[in-house]
Amino acid sequence: MLEIQKLSKSYQLGARKIQVLDQLSLSVGAGEIVVIMGPSGSGKTTLLNCISGIDRPDKGVVKIKGESVDLNSEKQRTLLRRQQIGIVFQFFNLIPTLDVKENIALPFLIANNKHPENDLRVDKIIQTVGLQKRRNHYPYQLSGGEMQLVSIARALVHKPNILLADEPTGNVNPNIGRSIMEILRNTVKHQNTSVLMVTHSPEHAAWADRICFLKDGCIQSELNQNAAIENVAPIFNRLLELEI
């Protein structure tokens, strides 16, 4: 579903060039959850931003379902985010003047997609994330965990081919964190969506099919793992060996 080939990204800091991604290659299959872990500043968020088109890489290829994406075209990057990618941000990024249902329906509003089925999709995913009693509430009336559930519902409502999640459990309590991982796993498996997720949490990484360790701009190590909570300890020990 998602293939990244030799992706590079650097930033200029005065006279100094900072190489953030260095010919990074990675693939994610349909229905697969891949977690990216690594030290702060290793390029995890930059990787997600380059795939989504928020940032433009210096060079490299991103393919979705075998077709290359023109990362130099602003129009194609916009269509990519609108049609094929869902994004979950660490800090929610909800629209304060829209209620829960309207925030979740935002991908349809932006695309001017008025198909009658969309309302059914929104209602169904509100039920999936357990926010039926909050559907008419505004973001300021929600807890942090509830806001993140809205963010996840918004990212999944248009059934994207790819979900990019940047620390989706980073600002919520452990119980909500586990609920988020259950929702992600169950929903993406049902929709056959590919997931690339950044996290610092070994417990939440244990839900993934694969864990990749990012350091010095490229994937240094990879841990294949059948996602199961009971296997948190061995994953955690392995990550310690990788000096995370």
C-alpha positions as CSV (number, residue, x, y, z in Angstrom):
1,M,0.0,0.0,0.0
2,L,2.8,2.5,1.0
3,E,6.3,2.3,-0.3
4,I,9.0,4.9,0.5
5,Q,12.3,4.8,-1.5
6,K,15.5,6.6,-0.5
7,L,13.7,9.6,1.1
8,S,16.0,12.4,2.1
9,K,15.3,15.7,3.9
10,S,17.6,18.3,5.3
11,Y,17.3,21.8,6.8
12,Q,19.6,24.7,6.6
13,L,20.5,26.2,10.0
14,G,22.7,29.2,9.2
15,A,25.7,27.9,7.4
16,R,25.1,24.4,8.7
17,K,23.1,21.7,6.9
18,I,21.1,19.4,9.2
19,Q,20.4,16.0,7.5
20,V,17.2,14.7,9.1
21,L,16.3,11.9,6.7
22,D,19.0,10.1,4.8
23,Q,17.9,7.8,1.9
24,L,15.3,6.2,4.1
25,S,13.4,3.3,2.6
26,L,10.3,1.6,4.1
27,S,7.1,-0.3,3.0
28,V,3.8,-0.8,4.8
29,G,1.3,-3.4,3.6
30,A,-2.5,-3.0,3.4
31,G,-4.0,-3.6,6.9
32,E,-0.5,-3.5,8.5
33,I,0.4,-1.3,11.5
34,V,4.0,-0.2,11.5
35,V,5.4,1.8,14.5
36,I,8.4,4.1,14.2
37,M,10.4,4.6,17.4
38,G,13.6,6.6,17.9
39,P,15.3,9.3,19.9
40,S,13.9,12.8,20.0
41,G,15.1,14.7,16.9
42,S,15.7,11.5,14.9
43,G,13.2,12.6,12.1
44,K,10.1,10.7,13.1
45,T,7.6,13.6,12.6
46,T,9.6,14.8,9.5
47,L,9.1,11.4,7.9
48,L,5.3,11.6,8.4
49,N,5.2,15.2,7.1
50,C,7.1,14.2,4.0
51,I,4.8,11.3,3.3
52,S,1.7,13.4,3.7
53,G,3.1,16.3,1.7
54,I,3.1,18.8,4.6
55,D,6.9,19.0,4.0
56,R,8.7,18.5,0.7
57,P,11.6,16.0,0.8
58,D,14.9,16.9,-1.0
59,K,14.7,13.7,-2.9
60,G,13.1,10.2,-2.9
61,V,10.0,8.5,-4.0
62,V,6.7,7.8,-2.2
63,K,4.3,5.3,-3.8
64,I,0.8,4.6,-2.9
65,K,-0.8,1.4,-4.3
66,G,2.2,1.2,-6.7
67,E,1.8,4.7,-8.1
68,S,4.4,7.4,-7.5
69,V,3.2,10.6,-5.8
70,D,4.5,13.9,-7.3
71,L,5.8,15.5,-4.1
72,N,6.7,18.6,-6.0
73,S,3.1,19.3,-7.0
74,E,1.2,21.3,-4.4
75,K,-2.1,20.2,-6.0
76,Q,-1.2,16.5,-5.9
77,R,0.0,16.8,-2.3
78,T,-3.3,18.4,-1.4
79,L,-5.4,15.8,-3.2
80,L,-3.2,13.1,-1.5
81,R,-4.1,14.4,2.0
82,R,-7.7,14.9,1.1
83,Q,-8.4,11.5,-0.6
84,Q,-5.9,8.9,0.4
85,I,-4.4,9.9,3.8
86,G,-5.7,10.3,7.3
87,I,-3.6,12.2,9.8
88,V,-3.7,12.0,13.6
89,F,-1.8,14.8,15.3
90,Q,-0.4,14.7,18.8
91,F,-2.2,18.0,19.7
92,F,-5.6,17.2,18.2
93,N,-5.9,20.2,15.8
94,L,-9.7,20.4,16.1
95,I,-11.6,23.4,14.9
96,P,-12.9,25.1,18.0
97,T,-16.0,26.6,16.4
98,L,-17.2,23.1,15.1
99,D,-18.9,20.5,17.3
100,V,-17.8,16.9,17.5
101,K,-19.9,15.7,14.5
102,E,-18.8,18.7,12.4
103,N,-15.1,18.2,13.2
104,I,-15.3,14.5,12.2
105,A,-17.2,15.4,9.0
106,L,-14.5,17.9,8.1
107,P,-12.8,15.8,5.4
108,F,-16.1,15.6,3.5
109,L,-16.7,19.4,3.9
110,I,-13.3,20.2,2.6
111,A,-13.7,17.9,-0.4
112,N,-17.2,19.3,-1.0
113,N,-18.4,15.7,-0.9
114,K,-22.2,15.8,-0.1
115,H,-23.0,12.1,-0.7
116,P,-25.9,11.0,1.6
117,E,-23.8,8.1,2.8
118,N,-21.3,10.4,4.5
119,D,-23.7,11.2,7.4
120,L,-24.0,7.5,8.0
121,R,-20.3,7.1,8.1
122,V,-19.9,10.0,10.6
123,D,-22.6,8.5,12.9
124,K,-21.1,5.0,12.7
125,I,-17.6,6.2,13.6
126,I,-18.9,8.4,16.4
127,Q,-20.4,5.2,17.8
128,T,-17.1,3.3,17.2
129,V,-15.1,5.8,19.3
130,G,-17.8,5.9,22.0
131,L,-18.7,9.6,21.7
132,Q,-22.5,9.3,21.1
133,K,-23.2,11.5,24.1
134,R,-20.7,14.1,23.0
135,R,-21.6,14.5,19.3
136,N,-23.0,18.1,19.8
137,H,-20.3,19.2,22.2
138,Y,-17.5,21.6,21.2
139,P,-13.8,20.9,21.8
140,Y,-13.6,23.1,24.9
141,Q,-16.2,20.9,26.5
142,L,-14.2,17.7,25.9
143,S,-11.3,16.1,27.9
144,G,-8.0,15.6,26.2
145,G,-8.7,11.9,25.6
146,E,-12.1,12.8,24.0
147,M,-10.5,15.3,21.7
148,Q,-8.0,12.7,20.6
149,L,-10.8,10.3,19.9
150,V,-12.5,13.0,17.7
151,S,-9.2,13.5,15.9
152,I,-8.9,9.7,15.2
153,A,-12.5,9.5,14.0
154,R,-11.9,12.5,11.7
155,A,-8.8,10.8,10.2
156,L,-10.6,7.5,9.6
157,V,-14.1,8.6,8.5
158,H,-13.3,8.9,4.8
159,K,-11.7,5.4,4.8
160,P,-8.1,6.5,3.8
161,N,-5.7,4.1,2.3
162,I,-3.0,5.3,4.7
163,L,-3.2,6.6,8.3
164,L,-0.3,8.6,9.7
165,A,-0.4,9.0,13.5
166,D,2.1,11.2,15.3
167,E,2.1,10.2,19.0
168,P,-1.7,9.6,19.1
169,T,-1.5,8.4,22.7
170,G,1.1,10.9,23.9
171,N,-1.3,13.4,25.6
172,V,-3.9,11.0,27.1
173,N,-4.1,8.8,30.2
174,P,-3.2,5.1,30.0
175,N,-6.8,3.9,29.8
176,I,-7.7,6.2,26.9
177,G,-4.3,5.2,25.3
178,R,-5.3,1.5,25.3
179,S,-8.8,2.4,23.9
180,I,-7.1,4.4,21.1
181,M,-4.9,1.4,20.2
182,E,-7.9,-0.9,20.2
183,I,-9.9,1.4,18.0
184,L,-6.9,1.9,15.6
185,R,-6.2,-1.8,15.3
186,N,-9.8,-2.9,14.9
187,T,-10.8,-0.2,12.5
188,V,-7.7,-0.3,10.2
189,K,-7.9,-4.1,10.0
190,H,-11.5,-3.9,9.0
191,Q,-10.9,-1.1,6.4
192,N,-7.6,-2.6,5.3
193,T,-5.8,0.7,6.0
194,S,-2.1,0.9,6.3
195,V,-0.9,2.6,9.4
196,L,2.5,4.3,10.1
197,M,2.6,5.5,13.7
198,V,5.2,7.3,15.8
199,T,5.2,6.6,19.5
200,H,7.6,6.6,22.5
201,S,5.5,4.0,24.3
202,P,6.7,0.4,24.2
203,E,3.2,-0.7,25.5
204,H,1.4,0.9,22.6
205,A,4.1,-0.2,20.1
206,A,3.3,-3.7,21.1
207,W,0.0,-3.4,19.2
208,A,2.0,-3.1,15.9
209,D,2.8,-5.7,13.4
210,R,6.3,-4.3,13.0
211,I,8.4,-1.9,15.0
212,C,11.1,0.1,13.2
213,F,13.9,2.0,14.9
214,L,14.9,5.3,13.3
215,K,18.3,6.8,14.0
216,D,20.7,9.0,12.0
217,G,18.0,9.6,9.3
218,C,17.3,6.0,8.4
219,I,15.9,2.7,9.7
220,Q,18.6,1.1,11.7
221,S,16.7,-2.0,13.0
222,E,13.4,-3.7,12.7
223,L,11.5,-5.9,15.1
224,N,8.8,-8.2,13.7
225,Q,6.1,-8.8,16.3
226,N,2.6,-10.2,16.4
227,A,0.8,-7.5,18.2
228,A,-0.3,-8.6,21.7
229,I,-0.3,-6.8,25.0
230,E,1.2,-9.9,26.8
231,N,4.3,-9.4,24.7
232,V,5.1,-5.9,25.9
233,A,8.0,-7.0,28.1
234,P,10.1,-8.8,25.4
235,I,9.5,-5.8,23.0
236,F,10.5,-3.4,25.7
237,N,13.7,-5.4,26.4
238,R,14.5,-5.5,22.7
239,L,14.1,-1.7,22.4
240,L,16.5,-1.2,25.3
241,E,19.1,-3.3,23.4
242,L,18.6,-0.8,20.5
243,E,19.4,2.1,22.9
244,I,16.1,3.9,22.4
